[in-house]
C-alpha cells in the first residue's frame, strides 16, 4: 500500500509558476515510478509527466513539454512538478500516482498506476 498526498496548488495568473509536491509513504519510495495527471471539469484525466525510480528517466505530455519539470527526491519521499509559463488551459485538479511495476519505463496511461493521491487544484486566470 502506498499513500500519496499532494500539495502546492492554488490560484495563479497566466504566465506565473507553481510547484506541486507529492509525499509518499507506505513503501520504499525508490522502488516505484511516479506520474502526474490532471483532470479538468467535464474532461477525462490526462497524463502530464512521469519519472522513473532513480529520476534519470522522465516523460512529458506535448502540451507541457518545455514548461513543466518533474523531479523526485528519494531522500524526502517526494516528487515535484515545477510548472512555469502557466496557461488558463492548465487549470485542473492535479494528481500524483505510483506505478509499482518495475519492468517498464514511466507509463503515460492512468490505468497502469496502482495508487493515487487526492489531488490538488490549480487554477490559472487569464
Order of alpha helices (4+ residues) and beta strands (2+ residues): beta-beta-beta-beta-beta-beta-beta-beta-beta-beta-beta
